[in-house]
Amino acid sequence: MITLPPSVHSLSCSLHPAFALRGFPQFLPHIYTSIGRAVYWSRSPDPPRRAYDLTLLDDQKKLTEVCCGASPGDVIAVDVETPEGKPTHIDICSLAWSSTEGLCFTWNLTNQSIVRSLLENPSVIKVGHNFGYDIRAFEAQGIRVQGPCMDTMDMCSLLWPQPTTKTEGGAGFPWHSLSTCALRVIEDFAYWKRPDTPATRAFYRAAFPRVDGWKHARLYCTLDSLVTKRLFHVTREMLKLQEMWGLYTSIVMPASAVLLQMSSRGIMVDTERLALRRAEAEASLATLSSFIKAEGQAYWEQRLAPLRKDMGLTPSRCPDHPGYLGKVKREKCSGCQQAYFANRPIWEAEKAIKRLGEDFDHTKPDQMRWLLFSPECLNLEAVTLTEKSNQAKLDKKVLAALAEKNPDVKILQAYAKAKTLATQLSTFLNPKIEEGADGLPCVHFNFSQHRSGLGRLSCGSEGDEEGKQSKSYNAQNIPEVCRDIYCARPGYLLAVPDSSQIEARIMAWLAGEDRMLAAWDRGEDVHSLGAAAVFGCRPEDARRFMVTFGGQSVSARSAFKRGRHGLNYGMGVRRFAREFGISEREASDFIKADQKAWPELEAYRRAQREEFKKVGYLVNPFGRRHYYFKAPSDMAAFVPQSTAADMSRVALIELDKLREPWDIHVLLQIHDGFPMEIPESNVEGSLQRIRDVLERPWPEMGEHPKWGLFSVPVEIKVGRNWGPYGPTNEGGLECLS
């Protein structure tokens, strides 16, 4: 039995939530309360204690009692520890069956056979934090986890959605890690992640003085299960209070099981086509690199020639101080000052050549910045600067803007293409290929429901135990030129349905914009109608009528479509002008014309803002709530994005029901599409069943007096690989009409 003074926890973790939750006023009282309680208890002669029964060494008798004695409906928290870089190799596992009792055991054949009965028992509720990670590890060991599997990370993501900005704990911070979630709601519990750090080891020695240091890894694993168990009970009650427990149990939890199935199956890779695409990209990159090097070297020589000439000069010396070479400016001696100004070009040339090297290398950002922005070279005007170093940015967006402003500078276009090809070679054309269950080369993408603050699903190439995806890429960002390396298995075809303008339809339906709904009902192109209202052309000419938008000459329809999406996400005049490269007056004219064309949409956004001020949160048709918005654009985007995401979850659950009887397998979830494999022997029947699922009516959206229940038409493309159909890709996707 281990006793623990809760003041240890409160005092030790008071700094951690201050770091984790900075910028959020609603969490500050928790921090102040924690510190105040620690001070009060430290002055108390006998501070309260909580007892925990932790079995840290293997005890097969107790493990058998827990696994075989579990009753239907019991909640068991599970956690595994795996070596770094080996997510399917289990070292130790822990179970917690109450808020104070837990055990840890070595993962060996004997213990594995005992715990299998628990994990494969469909009547026992299994709980984990980022539980998909643990389930994949169990499946690799031949154990198929059955029954309700609840993930506290997904539950916490409903209560505390991921912030969208880095400054408020967004990207890069483990917003939904177990320690961060626990510190929000669990009091009087000694818990800290990362047992391998000196601070955590010191914390464990203070909180658990009777636990030997070599047991700290087991202690950490057991505490994970205990914290997960307590976090589950707390978040379940919070979800019930906020009326989101039904959303979790009926949509989010079943969708997790489907996403795990999709990840386990994976999508096949055509290794021959992958090798061909890599060879083509490498050849193109070599050609571009040669051109950039030749062009850059020419500018470089112009810059280095006078520097080398300056370096050949004999340094001037002060007559009174002959040993002084003028590297430091001296105020008192006029001779030293003359030597300083005479020798400064020599020392600057030495520093420049030493820092930048004799040869030009376009892969070094410092050399490219000197070439592009220094007065001695191209002397271009920087578009944006980095926040910390205040240097010119050289990302894809900046290079595109520079190329638009300076079309005569060919090295800019070549450099932008070279960076794109380098990215493709290092990420999209370098997938992590593993052997699937059928022995075919596959990529197993990992799916998560917690990374988007607005409820969107994410599809990444890799994941870790805390749900982060460092060193990975989002499958939604794979460019079309790289998608043809993914193909269907033998005997199957790829079918990729795409919902038509789903977020715009959601906005129009909820806002009651009857003119837009009537246009869709008549089969008209809403973007062409909007372009006609904004740019003054006829709707039938919107695809041919050219306008200048974002610094480019594009069709009126394309310009309106881009602007319409920006307005759906609540862009104001300034951001609209900045994003699309137009003046604020042009942005204002565009927004006013759009509001005149679709007045109900703007009225709906105003009503949403008023509702948020009144009740303190927004809720979508499925019951998902959001209590905090950093910017008005997030508020405007929440309802259409989260509604589309929850529709995607329901669609995934229904599509998964086609797997066993009809051999239809969903592989990915990309934006509003679902790449899936269908049997080549029954294409028409499979497409009809897919269409029945995706074009179903949605009673959650409410019924319109004229058009009835909400539904979204889909377009389905079929092919042997995921790339677009074309002369060089005859197996690409195309519509079957």
N, C-alpha and C positions, 0 to 999 in steps of 0.2 A: 504494500500500500504506500503510495507516494502522496505526501501532503504538500500543499503549495499555498503560500501566502499570495492572495490576489494583488497585493500592492506591487509585487515583483513585476507582474504583467503590466499593470497600469503605468508604472514608472518607466519600464523599459520600452514600451511601445508608444509612449506619448509623442516621441519625435517622428516615428515612422508614419502614422496617419497624417501628421502635419505636412510631411513631404508628399504623401500619396494623394491627399485631398486638397492641396493648395488651390485657392481660387474659388472654392465652393462655400459660400457663407453658410449654407444649411448644414454643413458638417462641422463647422467650428465649435458649436456647443458640445459635440461629442468629445472633441479634443480637450476643451476646458474642463469638462466633467471628469475625464480620465485623470488629468493632472491634479485636480482638486481632490478626488478620491484617494489618489496616491499619497498626497500630503496628509490627509485626515488619518488614513490608516497607519502611516509611518509614526504618527504621534500617539496612536492608540496602544495601550499596554499589551493587549492581546488581539492582534488583527484577525479577522475571520479567515478560515482556511477551508479549502475544498479538497476532498480526497479522491484520488484516481487509482483504479486497479489496472495496472499496465503489465502485461506479460511480454517481456522483451526477448526471452529465450524460447527456443522451440519446445512446445508442450503439446504433443500429438493427442493426448487424452482430452485436454481442454479444447483443442481445435476440433476434434471429433464431436464433442458435446455441442459446440456452437453450430457446426455445419449440419449435423443430423437432428439437432433439437429445434431448429428454426421452424416456426409455425407459419401458416399462410397469413400474409399481410404484414409479417415482421419486416422491419427496415434494417438492412445491414449495409454499413458503409465500407467501401473497399478501396484500397490504394496499393499500387505496385511501385517499386523502384527499379529502374533500368539503368544500365551503364550509358554514359554519354556516347551518342552516335549509334546505339544499338537498341532501338525502341521496341524490338520484339523479344529481347532477352531479359527475363525477369530474374533479379537477384533475390529480393525479399518481397513479401506481401503482408499486408495487415488488414485486420477486420475490426470493426467497432459495432457492437450490438446494443450499446446504450451510450448515454452521454458521459459516462465515467469509466466504462470498461472497454478495453481493447487488447488485442494480442498481435504480435508480429512473429513471422515464421520464415524459415529459409525455403526457397522455392526448389524443392527436390521432388523426385518421383513419388515418394510416400505422401508428402504433404499435398502434392498436386492431386493425387487420387482422392484425398479426403475433401479438399475444397471444391472439387468438381461437382460433387453432389449438391452443394449449395449454389454454385454459379449456374448450374443447369436446372435448378428448381424454378419452374415458372410461377409458383405461388408466392415466392419471397421477393420483396422489393429491394433491388440493388441500387445503391447510391454512390456516386463518385463525382469528383470535381474534374472537369474535362474528361469525362468518363470514356469517351470514344478512344482516347489514347490507351487506357487500360484494357478496354475490350479488344482492341487490335492486338495487344500483347497476348491476351488470353487465347485469341483465335490462332495466333501463331504457334501456341503450345497445344493446339488441338482441342481447346475448350470453347464451346459455343454458349455464350451467356444468354440465358433465357429469362423471360418474364419482364415485368416493368423495370426499365433501367432509367433512372432519373439523374440528370446532370445538374449539379448545383451551379456550374458556370453558366449554363443557359438560363437557369432560374434567376441568377443575379443579373444577367444581361437584360432581363425584362425590368428589373427594379432600378438598376443603375446602368443605362445604356452607355456605350463607349463614347467619350467626348470626341468631337471632330477636329479639335485643334491641339497641337503639340503643347501649347502653353498651359492647357488645362488638363494635363494628364492623358492626352490622346495618343497618337501614334508613338510607339517606342516605349510606352510605360505599361507595365503589366496591370492594367486597370481591373481585370477580372481574375487575377491570380488568387489562390486560396487565402494567402495571408492578407491581401488587401481587402477582399470581401469579408473575411472574418473580423478584421479590426473595425469594420463599420457597425457591426451589430452584436458581436459576442464580447461580453465583459468577463473579467476575472479568469483568463485562460492564458497560460504561458505558452506562447507559440511564435515561432519565427522561422521563415524559410531560409534556404541556403545553409545547411549544416556544415558545409566545408569552409565557411569564412571564419576568421578569428573572432569577430564580434558575436556570431551565433554560438560558437563554442564557449565563449566566456559567458554568454547568456544562459546556456544550458547548465554550465557548472554552477551558476548562482541559483537558478530556479530548481535544478534537480541535483543537489549536491551528492546524493547517494547513488547516482547512476554513473558508472564508470565511463570514461571518455570513449572507449572502443564500442560502447553500446549506443552512442549518440545517433548513428545512422538508423538503427532500429527504433530509437526513441522518436526521431523525426518522422519516420514512416507511420508509427502508431499514432502520433499526434495528428498527422494528416487525416487519418480515418476518424478520430474523435472530433476534430474540427469540422470535417465534412458532415458528420452525423448531426452535430449541433446546428451547423449552418443550414442544413436541409430543413429541420423543424422550424427554425426562425423564418427562413425565406418562404416556406410554404404558407405560414400564417400571414406573412406580409402580402403574398400574392392573393390570398383569399380576401384580405381586407381591401385590396385595390382591384378586386374583381378580375384578376388575370390568371387565376388558377385554372379555370376552364380553358383559356387560351393555351396554357402550357400543356395540360394533359391531353387535349384533343388535337392540337396542331404541332406545337414545338417539339414535344417529346416523341410522337410518332415520326415526325420528320427526321429526327436525329437517327432513328433506326434505319430509315431509308438512305440517308446520307452515308452511314457506315457501310451499308450494302454496296452503294455506288463506289465508294473508295476501295472496298475489298475487290470488286470486279476489275476496276481499272479500264483504261482505254488503250487499245492496241496501237503500237507504233510500227510503221513501215520503215524498217531499218535501212533498206536500200534507198528509198526516197530521202530519208534523213541524211545518209552519206552524200547523196547527190546535192541536196540543198546546202549542206555544209561546204562542199567543194565549190559550188557556185558562189556562195557568200565569201569564202576565203579568197577566191580569185578576184572578185570585185573589190574586196577590201584591199588586196595587194595593189591593184591598179590605182585605186583612190589614194592609197598611202604614198605611192610613187609620185603621183601628181602633186599631192600636198607637200611632199618633201622637196620636190624640185622647185615649186613655186615659193615655198617658205624659205628654202636655202638662198634663193635669189634675193629676197628681202633681207635675209639674215646677213648675207655678205655685205650688202649696202650698209647695214648697221655696224658690223664688226670691223669693216675696213678702217674707218677713222679711229676706232678704239685701238686697233693694233698699231696704228700710226702713233697715237698718243702714248701707248706703252713703250714704243721705241725711243721716246724722248729721254734725255738725261735729266734726272730729277734735280730741281733747283735746291740750293742750300742757303741757309742763313749765314752771312759772314761772321756774325758774333757767336752763332751756335752751329758749327759745321756738322755736328752729329745729328741734328734735327732734320728730318726729311719731309716735314709738312703734313703728316698724317693727322695731327691734332692742331686745331686752331688756337694759337696763343694770342691773347689780347695785349700783352705788355710790350712785346718786341715787334717793331715794324718789319724787320728782316724776316722773322718767322712768319708773319702774316703774308708777306709777299711770296715766300716759298710755299705756303699753304695754298694760296689761290693759283699759283703756277703749277703745282703738282696735283691738284684735285682731279683733273681729267684723267691722269694716269691711274690714280687709285680707284676711281669709279670704273674705269675700263677693266681693271684687274678684277674688281668685285663682280662686274657684270659677266665677264667671260667665265669666271670661276663658278658663278651661280648657274648660269644658263648653259655652259658647255660650248665647245667649239662647233659641234654639229647641231643642226636643227632637228628636233624630235617633236612631232605634232601630238604625241601621246602625253606630253608633259604640259599641264595647264598653264604653268608660269610662262613657258615659251610661247604658247598660243596667245595668251593675254598680251605679251609684249608685242608680238607680231601684229595683232589686230588693233590694239588700242593705244600703243605708244606713239608719240608725235614723230619719232624717227622712222616708224614703219607705216602701217596703213592709217593710223590715227582715226579709227572709227569711234563713234559715240556709243558708250556702253548703254544697254537697255535697262538692266537691273543689276543691283549690287548684292553681294552676300551680306547677311546680317552681322556676322562676327568679324570677318576680316575686311569687310568693305571693298571687296574685289569684284570685278565684273563676272557675272555668271556666264557659264558656257553650256547650259542645258539645251535640250532639244527645242523648247519653245523660244528661248532667247536667240538661238542660231537661226530659226525660221524668221523671226522678226528682223534680224540683221540682214538676212539674205533678201527680204522684201525691200528694205531701205537701200541696200547696196547691191543691185542686181549685176553690176559689172565686176564685182569681186568674186571671181569663180572659186576661189579657195574656200569661201564660206559654204557654198553649196556642197562642195566635195567633203569638207570637214563634217558637215551635218550628216551626210550620207554615210561617211566612215563611222561616225559614232553610232548611228542606227544599226549598221551591219555588225559592229563590234558587240553591241548589246544583244542582237539576235544570236550571234555565235556563242556568247557566254551564258545566255539564259534560255531563250526559246528554242534554239537548235542544239541545246545541250541538256535535254531532259534526263531526269533520274529514271533510267529504265530498269525494271525488275521483272523477273519471271512471274507470270500470273499463275493462277491455280491450274489452268489448262496448258501450261508450258509455253505460252506465247509471250513475246516481249511487250510489256505494258508500262504505262505510267499510272501510278495510283495517287490521284489528287486527294487532298484532304479538304473537307468541307467544314465550315463553322457557321454558327448562328449568332455569335457574340461580338464580332469585330466591327460591325457597322452600327453606329448609334441610331440609325434610322430603320433598323430591322432587316436590312438587306442580307442575303446569304453571300458568303465569300468562298472562293474555290482556289486554294493555293497548292503549290507543288510540294511543300514540306510543312511539317508542324512539329511542335515539341510538347513536353508535358504540361507547360503552362498555357498552351494554346497560341503561342507566338509563332510567327512564320518568318523569322529572319533567314536570309539566304534563300528566299523562295520568291516566286512570282505568281501573280494572280492570273488564273487561266483566262479570265475575261480580257486580259491585255495582250493575249497572243495575237500578233498581226495575221492578216489573211495569208500573206506570203509564206507563213510558217505553219499554217494549219493543216496543209495537205499531208504532213508526216503522220497524222493520226488517222487511222482507218478502221473499218469494221473487221471483225473476225471472219474467218472462212465460213460461208453459209449465211452470212448476215449482210445487211446494208445499213448505212447510217441514215437516220431520219432526224432532221433538225427543225422542229416547229418553232415559229416565232410569232408571239402575240402582237397584233397590230396596234401600235400607239396606245399601249395599255395605260400608262400613267396619264396621258392626255384624256383618255376616255373616262378614267376614274374621276379626274378633276371636273370634267364637264357634267358627269352624272351627279356627283355630289353637289355641285354648284347649281344644278338645274339650268344649264346653258342649252336651251332647247334648240337654238339655231345650229349649234355645233352637232348636237345629237341628230337633228333632222338631216344634216348634210351627210353624216355617216350612214344613216338609214337609207338615203338615196344612192349611196355608193360613191359620193363625191369625195374629192381630195381636200381635206380640211386645210392642209398647209397651202394649197394653191389658192383657196378662198381667202385665207389670211394674208397671203402675199399680195393678192389683188387689193385688199383693203389698205395695206400699209404702203405699197409701192405704186399703186395706181395703174396696174396692168390688168388685163383680162385674166380670169382664172385659167382659161385654156392655154394662155401664153406664159404662165408663171414659170414653166420649165425652160423656156427659151429667152425670156426677158432678163437681160443681164444687169446687175447692179453691183456697186462697189460696197463690200461689207467685210470688215475685218482686214482691210488692206488688200483684199483680193477681189477679182471680178468673178462673181458667182451668179447663179440663177436666182431669181427673186424667191422661188420656192425654197431653195437651199438656205438662203439668208433668213427667211422667216422661220424656218424650222429650227435653226440654231438659236435664234432669238427667242422663239416660243418656249423652248426648253429652259432657257435662262430665266424667263419670267415665271415659269411654273415653279422654279426654285427660289422665287422671291428676290431676284436681283433688283437693286435700286439703280438709279440713273448712273451714278459714278461707277459702280462695279460693272454694270452693263457696258458702259463705254470702255472701261479698262479691259474687260475680257474680250471684247470683239474689235478693239482697235479703232473705235470711231469717236467722234467728239461727243461731249455731253449733250449738246443741242440735238445732234442726230439721235442719240439714245433717247432723249426726252420725247422727240417726235415719234420715234418707233413705239415707245411705250404708250403714248397717248392714242396713237392710231389703233394699237392692239386693244386697248381698253374700250375704245369706241366700238370696235368690231365684236368683242366678246365681253360685254359689261358684267355679266353674271359671274365671271371668273374672278374679277377684281372684288366684287361684292362678297364673294365667298371667302377670299383671303382676308378681307377686313373683318368679317364675322369670326373667322378663326382667331385672329389677334384679340378681338374683344372677349371671346370665350376663354382664351388663355388668361387674360387679365382677371377675369371674373372667378374662375374655379382653380387656376394654378396649374392646369395640365391640358393636354390635348389627347383625344382618344380616336382611334381609327375604327372602321366598321366591325372589325374582329375583336375589339376590346383591348387592343394594345394601347397603353398609356405612355406619355412622355411628359416629364415634369420640368425639364431644364433645356433651354435653347440658348446657345451662345449668340446666335445672330438671327435676324428675321428670316434670312434665306433658309436656315435649318427648320424654322417653324413652318414655312410655306411648303418645304419639301417633305415634311414628316408624313402627312396623311397619304399623298399619292405613292410615295416610295414604300412606306410600311405596308400599305394595303396591297400593293403589287407583290411585295415580298411574301405576305401571308397567303395570298392567292397561289403563289408559286409553291409554298409549303403544302397546301391542300392538294394542289395538282400532283406534286411528287408522291404524296401518300396514295392518291388514286391511281397514278400510273404504275406504282409499284405492285398494285393488285393485279396488273396484267402480266407480271413476270412469270408466274407459275403456269397459268392456263394457256397463255399465248406466246410465251418465249420472247417477250419484249423487255429490254433492259435499259433503264436510264443510266447514262454514263456521267453526264456533267449537268451543271446548272449555270448558264451563261446569260447574264442580263435577264431577259424574259423568255429565253429559249432553253430547250432541253435536248441536247444531242443524245440520241439513244440508238441502240441496235435493234433492228427488226428482222425477222426471218425472211430470207430471200424468196422462200417458197410461198409466202402469203403477204405480199406487199400491200395490196389494196385493202385486205381485211385489217391489217395492222394499222394502216393510216386512218381508217374509219374509226377504229376503237380509240386511237389517240385523239382524233378530232372530237369524239364524243366527250372525252374527259376534259379537254382544254376549252371547248366551246360551251360548257355546261352553264346553266344560269346560276347566279350568285344571289341568293335571298338575303345574305348579310348586308348587301348594298341597298336594300330597300326596293320597293316596287314603284315604277314610274306610271302615272295614270294613262299614258299613251303608249309607251314602249315596253311596259311590263317589267320583267326582271333583267338585271344587268348581265351581259355576256360580251365576250371579246372574240372576234374572228381570228383565226390563226392561218398562217401560210406555212406549209411544210415542204422542205426541200429534201431530196433523197440523192444519195451518191455512195460511192465506195470509200471515199475519204472525206475529211472535214473541209478541205479547201474548196474554193469556188470553181465551178465548171469553166473550162477554157481550152484553147488549142494545146496548151502544154499540160493540161490536167483533165483528161477525158473522163476520169472517174470522179470528178468533183461534184459538188452539190448542185442540183437543178430542180426546178419545180416540175411536178408531174401533173399535167392538165389533161 
